[in-house]
Each structure stands twice: as C-alpha cells, then as structure tokens.
Amino acid sequence: MNPVTLQNPDEILSFLADVSLRGQGFTSECLMDDVLDEGFTEPIYLNASGEDPDALYKGIPNAWAIYQVREWKRVLTVSGGAGKERRVKVTETP
C-alpha cells in the first residue's frame, strides 16, 4: 500500500472507519472505534505506512501496517506487519 497522510479530522475518522485489524496482538473490527475510545475525538494528523496481510481496508487485505494518529500532544501508534504481533501505544509529546 502507498503511504497515506491526512490532516482533516473528518477524513481521518472516515478513513479509520474502513480499517479492521486481525492476526496476533491488538485486533479491531473498526479502528475508528478504538481511536475514539482512547479519547481521540478530533485527530489532526494521520500517517499510515507499510503493509500487513492481516490488516483490511474496506474488506480488502494487505492494508497498512503502521498507523499514527495525532491529536495535539497525544499520539496513538498501532504497529505490526507480516509475522509481527500488533501493538498499540499512546504517548504524549512535550
């Protein structure tokens, strides 16, 4: 998949609504729900890169492996990839 960068909150949430993650570690039927559950209600930046056969976009496999969602000083990172256990981490930048 080609890397994706979005900077509009509505586009970011719409994009994440079409992402589902399967496989080992962190899984999600709808990544948008998990992002909202973490309190990211108006994300200002999204970067998606890499390729993961267990990630689906609009039901099609081989979506992105790494997702970084930023809302001001908070960053949610979902990382994984082929043969890797997917992890999620929330950090706060200074």
C-alpha positions as CSV (number, residue, x, y, z in Angstrom):
1,M,0.0,0.0,0.0
2,N,1.1,3.5,-0.7
3,P,1.7,5.6,2.5
4,V,-1.3,7.9,3.4
5,T,-1.2,11.2,5.2
6,L,-4.4,13.0,6.2
7,Q,-4.8,16.3,8.1
8,N,-8.6,16.7,8.3
9,P,-10.4,15.3,11.3
10,D,-13.4,14.1,9.4
11,E,-11.3,12.5,6.7
12,I,-9.2,10.8,9.3
13,L,-12.2,9.3,11.2
14,S,-13.8,8.2,7.9
15,F,-10.6,6.5,6.8
16,L,-10.2,4.7,10.2
17,A,-13.8,3.5,10.0
18,D,-12.8,1.4,7.0
19,V,-9.8,-0.2,8.7
20,S,-10.0,-3.6,10.5
21,L,-7.1,-5.5,12.0
22,R,-6.8,-9.2,12.5
23,G,-4.0,-11.5,13.4
24,Q,-1.8,-11.6,16.6
25,G,-1.8,-9.0,19.3
26,F,-4.1,-5.9,19.0
27,T,-7.1,-6.5,16.8
28,S,-10.0,-4.3,15.8
29,E,-13.2,-4.7,13.7
30,C,-13.2,-0.9,13.3
31,L,-10.1,1.1,14.1
32,M,-12.1,4.3,14.4
33,D,-13.9,2.9,17.4
34,D,-10.7,2.2,19.2
35,V,-9.3,5.6,18.4
36,L,-12.4,7.3,19.8
37,D,-12.3,5.0,22.9
38,E,-8.8,6.4,23.6
39,G,-10.2,9.9,23.6
40,F,-9.0,11.0,20.1
41,T,-12.3,12.7,19.1
42,E,-10.7,15.3,16.8
43,P,-7.5,13.9,15.4
44,I,-5.4,16.5,13.4
45,Y,-2.9,14.1,11.7
46,L,-2.8,10.6,10.4
47,N,0.0,8.7,8.8
48,A,-0.4,5.1,7.6
49,S,2.5,3.1,6.1
50,G,3.9,-0.3,5.5
51,E,1.9,-3.4,4.5
52,D,0.2,-6.0,6.7
53,P,-1.7,-9.0,5.2
54,D,-3.8,-9.2,8.4
55,A,-5.0,-5.6,8.1
56,L,-8.0,-4.8,5.9
57,Y,-9.2,-1.6,4.2
58,K,-12.8,-1.7,3.1
59,G,-12.6,-5.5,3.5
60,I,-9.5,-5.9,1.2
61,P,-6.4,-7.5,2.8
62,N,-2.9,-6.1,2.7
63,A,-3.7,-2.7,4.2
64,W,-1.2,-0.6,6.2
65,A,1.0,-2.0,9.0
66,I,1.6,1.2,11.0
67,Y,-0.9,3.9,11.9
68,Q,0.0,7.1,13.7
69,V,-2.9,9.3,14.9
70,R,-2.1,12.7,16.5
71,E,-4.5,14.9,18.5
72,W,-2.5,17.9,19.6
73,K,0.1,16.5,22.1
74,R,-1.2,12.9,22.2
75,V,-0.1,10.3,19.6
76,L,-1.7,6.8,19.2
77,T,0.5,4.4,17.3
78,V,-0.6,1.0,16.1
79,S,2.3,-1.1,14.7
80,G,2.5,-4.5,13.3
81,G,3.2,-6.2,9.9
82,A,3.6,-9.6,8.4
83,G,4.6,-12.1,11.1
84,K,4.7,-9.5,13.8
85,E,2.4,-9.1,16.9
86,R,0.4,-5.9,16.5
87,R,0.8,-3.4,19.3
88,V,-0.9,-0.2,20.3
89,K,0.7,2.6,22.3
90,V,-0.5,6.1,23.4
91,T,2.2,8.7,24.1
92,E,2.2,12.4,24.9
93,T,4.7,14.7,23.4
94,P,6.2,17.5,25.4
